Amino acid sequence: MKKLLDKIKSVIMYMSLRKKIFWVLALIWMIIIFSLSGQKGEESAGLSHDICRVIGFVTQYDFDKWTEDAQERYIEKLQYPVRKAAHFTEYMILAGLLTGAWYDENKKRLSGFAVPALIGIIYAATDEFHQTFISGRGGMVKDVMIDSCGVIAGVLIMSGILRLIIKYLND
């Protein structure tokens, strides 16, 4: 056990500050995802409802003048796309953070892409499994697929950003 702890300590000591910051941010983001997934179905639906109501007020200049029934119909139409966009976005952010933590210009490109993508996709699958234990929630393969698309987008975007930054700093 002491050897393992010494190995972990030496890896952390030689890790760049950028990587340390990104790892910490990725772990914090994973905790946030886990806590959101731990919300009961009713609580999660309420949060989505509130977000859709705000979208209504922002995008519809006279939303406050609509009848309550009209507002609710509008909110209902938005719920599904907003929830799926949230899935995509939260995993795109996670993948960006994981890529920032893993990326190294000396690593092969496949490793720089595959490792953060694999971590993100596995986390998405385990997160959906976690939801099967939460009242009013359920794990859905479709959500893992949406999350995975977010992961791939996040890895591609962050890889491109990091390459541009490194190229700029080296020129």
Biotite code that builds the C-alpha atoms (Angstrom):
import biotite.structure as struc

atoms = struc.array([
    struc.Atom([0.000, 0.000, 0.000], chain_id="A", res_id=1, res_name="MET", atom_name="CA", element="C"),
    struc.Atom([2.836, 2.388, 0.836], chain_id="A", res_id=2, res_name="LYS", atom_name="CA", element="C"),
    struc.Atom([4.416, 1.733, -2.587], chain_id="A", res_id=3, res_name="LYS", atom_name="CA", element="C"),
    struc.Atom([1.129, 2.595, -4.294], chain_id="A", res_id=4, res_name="LEU", atom_name="CA", element="C"),
    struc.Atom([0.785, 5.827, -2.312], chain_id="A", res_id=5, res_name="LEU", atom_name="CA", element="C"),
    struc.Atom([4.404, 6.752, -3.082], chain_id="A", res_id=6, res_name="ASP", atom_name="CA", element="C"),
    struc.Atom([3.783, 6.119, -6.796], chain_id="A", res_id=7, res_name="LYS", atom_name="CA", element="C"),
    struc.Atom([0.648, 8.302, -6.765], chain_id="A", res_id=8, res_name="ILE", atom_name="CA", element="C"),
    struc.Atom([2.535, 11.040, -4.917], chain_id="A", res_id=9, res_name="LYS", atom_name="CA", element="C"),
    struc.Atom([5.383, 11.006, -7.451], chain_id="A", res_id=10, res_name="SER", atom_name="CA", element="C"),
    struc.Atom([2.955, 11.164, -10.388], chain_id="A", res_id=11, res_name="VAL", atom_name="CA", element="C"),
    struc.Atom([1.156, 14.138, -8.844], chain_id="A", res_id=12, res_name="ILE", atom_name="CA", element="C"),
    struc.Atom([4.409, 15.940, -8.054], chain_id="A", res_id=13, res_name="MET", atom_name="CA", element="C"),
    struc.Atom([5.599, 15.744, -11.668], chain_id="A", res_id=14, res_name="TYR", atom_name="CA", element="C"),
    struc.Atom([2.228, 16.644, -13.149], chain_id="A", res_id=15, res_name="MET", atom_name="CA", element="C"),
    struc.Atom([1.978, 20.163, -14.588], chain_id="A", res_id=16, res_name="SER", atom_name="CA", element="C"),
    struc.Atom([-0.115, 22.763, -12.784], chain_id="A", res_id=17, res_name="LEU", atom_name="CA", element="C"),
    struc.Atom([-2.506, 22.864, -15.769], chain_id="A", res_id=18, res_name="ARG", atom_name="CA", element="C"),
    struc.Atom([-3.132, 19.144, -15.497], chain_id="A", res_id=19, res_name="LYS", atom_name="CA", element="C"),
    struc.Atom([-3.658, 19.309, -11.729], chain_id="A", res_id=20, res_name="LYS", atom_name="CA", element="C"),
    struc.Atom([-6.186, 22.114, -12.110], chain_id="A", res_id=21, res_name="ILE", atom_name="CA", element="C"),
    struc.Atom([-8.066, 20.288, -14.873], chain_id="A", res_id=22, res_name="PHE", atom_name="CA", element="C"),
    struc.Atom([-8.152, 17.027, -12.864], chain_id="A", res_id=23, res_name="TRP", atom_name="CA", element="C"),
    struc.Atom([-9.564, 18.848, -9.832], chain_id="A", res_id=24, res_name="VAL", atom_name="CA", element="C"),
    struc.Atom([-12.155, 20.630, -11.998], chain_id="A", res_id=25, res_name="LEU", atom_name="CA", element="C"),
    struc.Atom([-13.092, 17.352, -13.729], chain_id="A", res_id=26, res_name="ALA", atom_name="CA", element="C"),
    struc.Atom([-13.603, 15.629, -10.365], chain_id="A", res_id=27, res_name="LEU", atom_name="CA", element="C"),
    struc.Atom([-15.711, 18.543, -9.095], chain_id="A", res_id=28, res_name="ILE", atom_name="CA", element="C"),
    struc.Atom([-17.782, 18.407, -12.292], chain_id="A", res_id=29, res_name="TRP", atom_name="CA", element="C"),
    struc.Atom([-18.262, 14.640, -11.870], chain_id="A", res_id=30, res_name="MET", atom_name="CA", element="C"),
    struc.Atom([-19.568, 15.258, -8.345], chain_id="A", res_id=31, res_name="ILE", atom_name="CA", element="C"),
    struc.Atom([-21.987, 17.864, -9.706], chain_id="A", res_id=32, res_name="ILE", atom_name="CA", element="C"),
    struc.Atom([-23.236, 15.423, -12.359], chain_id="A", res_id=33, res_name="ILE", atom_name="CA", element="C"),
    struc.Atom([-23.598, 12.691, -9.732], chain_id="A", res_id=34, res_name="PHE", atom_name="CA", element="C"),
    struc.Atom([-25.572, 14.983, -7.426], chain_id="A", res_id=35, res_name="SER", atom_name="CA", element="C"),
    struc.Atom([-27.898, 16.110, -10.242], chain_id="A", res_id=36, res_name="LEU", atom_name="CA", element="C"),
    struc.Atom([-28.457, 12.463, -11.179], chain_id="A", res_id=37, res_name="SER", atom_name="CA", element="C"),
    struc.Atom([-29.242, 11.722, -7.553], chain_id="A", res_id=38, res_name="GLY", atom_name="CA", element="C"),
    struc.Atom([-32.251, 14.040, -7.588], chain_id="A", res_id=39, res_name="GLN", atom_name="CA", element="C"),
    struc.Atom([-35.590, 12.276, -7.380], chain_id="A", res_id=40, res_name="LYS", atom_name="CA", element="C"),
    struc.Atom([-37.632, 12.342, -10.585], chain_id="A", res_id=41, res_name="GLY", atom_name="CA", element="C"),
    struc.Atom([-40.019, 14.969, -9.253], chain_id="A", res_id=42, res_name="GLU", atom_name="CA", element="C"),
    struc.Atom([-37.152, 17.249, -8.168], chain_id="A", res_id=43, res_name="GLU", atom_name="CA", element="C"),
    struc.Atom([-35.377, 16.879, -11.522], chain_id="A", res_id=44, res_name="SER", atom_name="CA", element="C"),
    struc.Atom([-38.599, 17.588, -13.436], chain_id="A", res_id=45, res_name="ALA", atom_name="CA", element="C"),
    struc.Atom([-39.174, 20.684, -11.286], chain_id="A", res_id=46, res_name="GLY", atom_name="CA", element="C"),
    struc.Atom([-35.710, 22.010, -12.115], chain_id="A", res_id=47, res_name="LEU", atom_name="CA", element="C"),
    struc.Atom([-36.313, 21.433, -15.840], chain_id="A", res_id=48, res_name="SER", atom_name="CA", element="C"),
    struc.Atom([-39.696, 23.124, -15.556], chain_id="A", res_id=49, res_name="HIS", atom_name="CA", element="C"),
    struc.Atom([-38.123, 26.192, -13.920], chain_id="A", res_id=50, res_name="ASP", atom_name="CA", element="C"),
    struc.Atom([-35.411, 26.398, -16.580], chain_id="A", res_id=51, res_name="ILE", atom_name="CA", element="C"),
    struc.Atom([-38.021, 26.155, -19.351], chain_id="A", res_id=52, res_name="CYS", atom_name="CA", element="C"),
    struc.Atom([-40.065, 28.906, -17.675], chain_id="A", res_id=53, res_name="ARG", atom_name="CA", element="C"),
    struc.Atom([-36.986, 31.177, -17.687], chain_id="A", res_id=54, res_name="VAL", atom_name="CA", element="C"),
    struc.Atom([-36.426, 30.339, -21.370], chain_id="A", res_id=55, res_name="ILE", atom_name="CA", element="C"),
    struc.Atom([-40.035, 31.334, -22.014], chain_id="A", res_id=56, res_name="GLY", atom_name="CA", element="C"),
    struc.Atom([-39.553, 34.709, -20.335], chain_id="A", res_id=57, res_name="PHE", atom_name="CA", element="C"),
    struc.Atom([-36.270, 35.306, -22.206], chain_id="A", res_id=58, res_name="VAL", atom_name="CA", element="C"),
    struc.Atom([-37.401, 34.225, -25.672], chain_id="A", res_id=59, res_name="THR", atom_name="CA", element="C"),
    struc.Atom([-41.054, 35.325, -25.695], chain_id="A", res_id=60, res_name="GLN", atom_name="CA", element="C"),
    struc.Atom([-41.391, 39.065, -25.068], chain_id="A", res_id=61, res_name="TYR", atom_name="CA", element="C"),
    struc.Atom([-44.989, 38.765, -23.849], chain_id="A", res_id=62, res_name="ASP", atom_name="CA", element="C"),
    struc.Atom([-44.682, 35.438, -22.003], chain_id="A", res_id=63, res_name="PHE", atom_name="CA", element="C"),
    struc.Atom([-45.846, 37.032, -18.741], chain_id="A", res_id=64, res_name="ASP", atom_name="CA", element="C"),
    struc.Atom([-49.119, 38.016, -20.462], chain_id="A", res_id=65, res_name="LYS", atom_name="CA", element="C"),
    struc.Atom([-49.857, 34.477, -21.633], chain_id="A", res_id=66, res_name="TRP", atom_name="CA", element="C"),
    struc.Atom([-52.424, 32.453, -19.733], chain_id="A", res_id=67, res_name="THR", atom_name="CA", element="C"),
    struc.Atom([-51.055, 29.967, -17.233], chain_id="A", res_id=68, res_name="GLU", atom_name="CA", element="C"),
    struc.Atom([-52.291, 27.151, -19.479], chain_id="A", res_id=69, res_name="ASP", atom_name="CA", element="C"),
    struc.Atom([-50.490, 28.586, -22.536], chain_id="A", res_id=70, res_name="ALA", atom_name="CA", element="C"),
    struc.Atom([-47.295, 29.008, -20.517], chain_id="A", res_id=71, res_name="GLN", atom_name="CA", element="C"),
    struc.Atom([-47.503, 25.392, -19.309], chain_id="A", res_id=72, res_name="GLU", atom_name="CA", element="C"),
    struc.Atom([-48.048, 24.080, -22.860], chain_id="A", res_id=73, res_name="ARG", atom_name="CA", element="C"),
    struc.Atom([-44.973, 26.033, -24.013], chain_id="A", res_id=74, res_name="TYR", atom_name="CA", element="C"),
    struc.Atom([-42.932, 24.720, -21.090], chain_id="A", res_id=75, res_name="ILE", atom_name="CA", element="C"),
    struc.Atom([-44.062, 21.151, -21.811], chain_id="A", res_id=76, res_name="GLU", atom_name="CA", element="C"),
    struc.Atom([-42.878, 21.434, -25.428], chain_id="A", res_id=77, res_name="LYS", atom_name="CA", element="C"),
    struc.Atom([-39.458, 22.634, -24.243], chain_id="A", res_id=78, res_name="LEU", atom_name="CA", element="C"),
    struc.Atom([-38.904, 20.041, -21.499], chain_id="A", res_id=79, res_name="GLN", atom_name="CA", element="C"),
    struc.Atom([-37.616, 17.179, -23.647], chain_id="A", res_id=80, res_name="TYR", atom_name="CA", element="C"),
    struc.Atom([-35.143, 19.156, -25.797], chain_id="A", res_id=81, res_name="PRO", atom_name="CA", element="C"),
    struc.Atom([-33.903, 21.111, -22.765], chain_id="A", res_id=82, res_name="VAL", atom_name="CA", element="C"),
    struc.Atom([-33.273, 17.926, -20.777], chain_id="A", res_id=83, res_name="ARG", atom_name="CA", element="C"),
    struc.Atom([-31.409, 16.291, -23.670], chain_id="A", res_id=84, res_name="LYS", atom_name="CA", element="C"),
    struc.Atom([-29.394, 19.459, -24.345], chain_id="A", res_id=85, res_name="ALA", atom_name="CA", element="C"),
    struc.Atom([-28.450, 19.434, -20.660], chain_id="A", res_id=86, res_name="ALA", atom_name="CA", element="C"),
    struc.Atom([-27.197, 15.846, -21.003], chain_id="A", res_id=87, res_name="HIS", atom_name="CA", element="C"),
    struc.Atom([-25.100, 16.761, -24.028], chain_id="A", res_id=88, res_name="PHE", atom_name="CA", element="C"),
    struc.Atom([-23.729, 19.939, -22.454], chain_id="A", res_id=89, res_name="THR", atom_name="CA", element="C"),
    struc.Atom([-22.796, 18.516, -19.059], chain_id="A", res_id=90, res_name="GLU", atom_name="CA", element="C"),
    struc.Atom([-20.799, 15.732, -20.718], chain_id="A", res_id=91, res_name="TYR", atom_name="CA", element="C"),
    struc.Atom([-19.234, 18.073, -23.261], chain_id="A", res_id=92, res_name="MET", atom_name="CA", element="C"),
    struc.Atom([-17.952, 20.144, -20.327], chain_id="A", res_id=93, res_name="ILE", atom_name="CA", element="C"),
    struc.Atom([-16.720, 17.019, -18.511], chain_id="A", res_id=94, res_name="LEU", atom_name="CA", element="C"),
    struc.Atom([-14.872, 15.843, -21.629], chain_id="A", res_id=95, res_name="ALA", atom_name="CA", element="C"),
    struc.Atom([-13.269, 19.249, -22.078], chain_id="A", res_id=96, res_name="GLY", atom_name="CA", element="C"),
    struc.Atom([-11.993, 19.125, -18.508], chain_id="A", res_id=97, res_name="LEU", atom_name="CA", element="C"),
    struc.Atom([-10.768, 15.538, -18.892], chain_id="A", res_id=98, res_name="LEU", atom_name="CA", element="C"),
    struc.Atom([-8.998, 16.445, -22.120], chain_id="A", res_id=99, res_name="THR", atom_name="CA", element="C"),
    struc.Atom([-7.323, 19.389, -20.411], chain_id="A", res_id=100, res_name="GLY", atom_name="CA", element="C"),
    struc.Atom([-6.177, 17.018, -17.664], chain_id="A", res_id=101, res_name="ALA", atom_name="CA", element="C"),
    struc.Atom([-4.943, 14.299, -20.021], chain_id="A", res_id=102, res_name="TRP", atom_name="CA", element="C"),
    struc.Atom([-3.671, 16.212, -23.057], chain_id="A", res_id=103, res_name="TYR", atom_name="CA", element="C"),
    struc.Atom([0.071, 16.188, -23.612], chain_id="A", res_id=104, res_name="ASP", atom_name="CA", element="C"),
    struc.Atom([1.642, 17.318, -26.866], chain_id="A", res_id=105, res_name="GLU", atom_name="CA", element="C"),
    struc.Atom([4.143, 14.455, -26.567], chain_id="A", res_id=106, res_name="ASN", atom_name="CA", element="C"),
    struc.Atom([1.410, 11.785, -26.415], chain_id="A", res_id=107, res_name="LYS", atom_name="CA", element="C"),
    struc.Atom([0.071, 10.177, -29.522], chain_id="A", res_id=108, res_name="LYS", atom_name="CA", element="C"),
    struc.Atom([-3.083, 11.832, -30.822], chain_id="A", res_id=109, res_name="ARG", atom_name="CA", element="C"),
    struc.Atom([-5.155, 8.681, -30.411], chain_id="A", res_id=110, res_name="LEU", atom_name="CA", element="C"),
    struc.Atom([-4.284, 8.468, -26.718], chain_id="A", res_id=111, res_name="SER", atom_name="CA", element="C"),
    struc.Atom([-5.008, 12.173, -26.256], chain_id="A", res_id=112, res_name="GLY", atom_name="CA", element="C"),
    struc.Atom([-8.465, 11.622, -27.705], chain_id="A", res_id=113, res_name="PHE", atom_name="CA", element="C"),
    struc.Atom([-9.323, 8.066, -26.664], chain_id="A", res_id=114, res_name="ALA", atom_name="CA", element="C"),
    struc.Atom([-8.519, 8.187, -22.943], chain_id="A", res_id=115, res_name="VAL", atom_name="CA", element="C"),
    struc.Atom([-10.634, 11.245, -22.043], chain_id="A", res_id=116, res_name="PRO", atom_name="CA", element="C"),
    struc.Atom([-13.418, 10.009, -24.350], chain_id="A", res_id=117, res_name="ALA", atom_name="CA", element="C"),
    struc.Atom([-13.389, 6.568, -22.754], chain_id="A", res_id=118, res_name="LEU", atom_name="CA", element="C"),
    struc.Atom([-13.429, 8.005, -19.220], chain_id="A", res_id=119, res_name="ILE", atom_name="CA", element="C"),
    struc.Atom([-16.333, 10.298, -20.138], chain_id="A", res_id=120, res_name="GLY", atom_name="CA", element="C"),
    struc.Atom([-18.378, 7.573, -21.832], chain_id="A", res_id=121, res_name="ILE", atom_name="CA", element="C"),
    struc.Atom([-17.829, 5.104, -18.987], chain_id="A", res_id=122, res_name="ILE", atom_name="CA", element="C"),
    struc.Atom([-18.849, 7.792, -16.504], chain_id="A", res_id=123, res_name="TYR", atom_name="CA", element="C"),
    struc.Atom([-22.000, 8.474, -18.565], chain_id="A", res_id=124, res_name="ALA", atom_name="CA", element="C"),
    struc.Atom([-22.934, 4.783, -18.509], chain_id="A", res_id=125, res_name="ALA", atom_name="CA", element="C"),
    struc.Atom([-22.325, 4.450, -14.768], chain_id="A", res_id=126, res_name="THR", atom_name="CA", element="C"),
    struc.Atom([-24.291, 7.658, -14.176], chain_id="A", res_id=127, res_name="ASP", atom_name="CA", element="C"),
    struc.Atom([-27.299, 6.254, -16.033], chain_id="A", res_id=128, res_name="GLU", atom_name="CA", element="C"),
    struc.Atom([-26.957, 3.034, -14.011], chain_id="A", res_id=129, res_name="PHE", atom_name="CA", element="C"),
    struc.Atom([-26.881, 5.159, -10.838], chain_id="A", res_id=130, res_name="HIS", atom_name="CA", element="C"),
    struc.Atom([-30.200, 6.730, -11.875], chain_id="A", res_id=131, res_name="GLN", atom_name="CA", element="C"),
    struc.Atom([-31.905, 3.319, -11.856], chain_id="A", res_id=132, res_name="THR", atom_name="CA", element="C"),
    struc.Atom([-31.664, 3.422, -8.051], chain_id="A", res_id=133, res_name="PHE", atom_name="CA", element="C"),
    struc.Atom([-33.289, 6.859, -7.740], chain_id="A", res_id=134, res_name="ILE", atom_name="CA", element="C"),
    struc.Atom([-37.032, 7.218, -7.161], chain_id="A", res_id=135, res_name="SER", atom_name="CA", element="C"),
    struc.Atom([-38.825, 8.430, -10.292], chain_id="A", res_id=136, res_name="GLY", atom_name="CA", element="C"),
    struc.Atom([-35.696, 8.134, -12.444], chain_id="A", res_id=137, res_name="ARG", atom_name="CA", element="C"),
    struc.Atom([-34.427, 5.505, -14.840], chain_id="A", res_id=138, res_name="GLY", atom_name="CA", element="C"),
    struc.Atom([-31.273, 4.805, -16.785], chain_id="A", res_id=139, res_name="GLY", atom_name="CA", element="C"),
    struc.Atom([-31.714, 5.164, -20.525], chain_id="A", res_id=140, res_name="MET", atom_name="CA", element="C"),
    struc.Atom([-29.412, 3.936, -23.284], chain_id="A", res_id=141, res_name="VAL", atom_name="CA", element="C"),
    struc.Atom([-30.534, 6.926, -25.375], chain_id="A", res_id=142, res_name="LYS", atom_name="CA", element="C"),
    struc.Atom([-29.152, 9.264, -22.690], chain_id="A", res_id=143, res_name="ASP", atom_name="CA", element="C"),
    struc.Atom([-25.813, 7.432, -22.692], chain_id="A", res_id=144, res_name="VAL", atom_name="CA", element="C"),
    struc.Atom([-25.696, 7.950, -26.473], chain_id="A", res_id=145, res_name="MET", atom_name="CA", element="C"),
    struc.Atom([-26.476, 11.684, -26.101], chain_id="A", res_id=146, res_name="ILE", atom_name="CA", element="C"),
    struc.Atom([-23.900, 11.960, -23.309], chain_id="A", res_id=147, res_name="ASP", atom_name="CA", element="C"),
    struc.Atom([-21.351, 10.166, -25.502], chain_id="A", res_id=148, res_name="SER", atom_name="CA", element="C"),
    struc.Atom([-21.938, 12.634, -28.340], chain_id="A", res_id=149, res_name="CYS", atom_name="CA", element="C"),
    struc.Atom([-21.309, 15.421, -25.840], chain_id="A", res_id=150, res_name="GLY", atom_name="CA", element="C"),
    struc.Atom([-18.107, 13.687, -24.731], chain_id="A", res_id=151, res_name="VAL", atom_name="CA", element="C"),
    struc.Atom([-16.801, 13.412, -28.284], chain_id="A", res_id=152, res_name="ILE", atom_name="CA", element="C"),
    struc.Atom([-17.671, 17.045, -29.010], chain_id="A", res_id=153, res_name="ALA", atom_name="CA", element="C"),
    struc.Atom([-15.940, 18.153, -25.810], chain_id="A", res_id=154, res_name="GLY", atom_name="CA", element="C"),
    struc.Atom([-12.790, 16.176, -26.556], chain_id="A", res_id=155, res_name="VAL", atom_name="CA", element="C"),
    struc.Atom([-12.610, 17.523, -30.114], chain_id="A", res_id=156, res_name="LEU", atom_name="CA", element="C"),
    struc.Atom([-13.211, 21.128, -29.077], chain_id="A", res_id=157, res_name="ILE", atom_name="CA", element="C"),
    struc.Atom([-10.737, 21.082, -26.182], chain_id="A", res_id=158, res_name="MET", atom_name="CA", element="C"),
    struc.Atom([-8.103, 19.222, -28.222], chain_id="A", res_id=159, res_name="SER", atom_name="CA", element="C"),
    struc.Atom([-8.372, 21.888, -30.891], chain_id="A", res_id=160, res_name="GLY", atom_name="CA", element="C"),
    struc.Atom([-8.154, 24.694, -28.341], chain_id="A", res_id=161, res_name="ILE", atom_name="CA", element="C"),
    struc.Atom([-5.106, 23.145, -26.665], chain_id="A", res_id=162, res_name="LEU", atom_name="CA", element="C"),
    struc.Atom([-3.362, 22.593, -30.007], chain_id="A", res_id=163, res_name="ARG", atom_name="CA", element="C"),
    struc.Atom([-3.946, 26.228, -30.943], chain_id="A", res_id=164, res_name="LEU", atom_name="CA", element="C"),
    struc.Atom([-2.649, 27.461, -27.589], chain_id="A", res_id=165, res_name="ILE", atom_name="CA", element="C"),
    struc.Atom([0.455, 25.274, -27.770], chain_id="A", res_id=166, res_name="ILE", atom_name="CA", element="C"),
    struc.Atom([1.101, 26.313, -31.370], chain_id="A", res_id=167, res_name="LYS", atom_name="CA", element="C"),
    struc.Atom([0.717, 29.990, -30.402], chain_id="A", res_id=168, res_name="TYR", atom_name="CA", element="C"),
    struc.Atom([3.065, 29.620, -27.417], chain_id="A", res_id=169, res_name="LEU", atom_name="CA", element="C"),
    struc.Atom([5.676, 27.785, -29.485], chain_id="A", res_id=170, res_name="ASN", atom_name="CA", element="C"),
    struc.Atom([5.706, 30.373, -32.285], chain_id="A", res_id=171, res_name="ASP", atom_name="CA", element="C"),
])
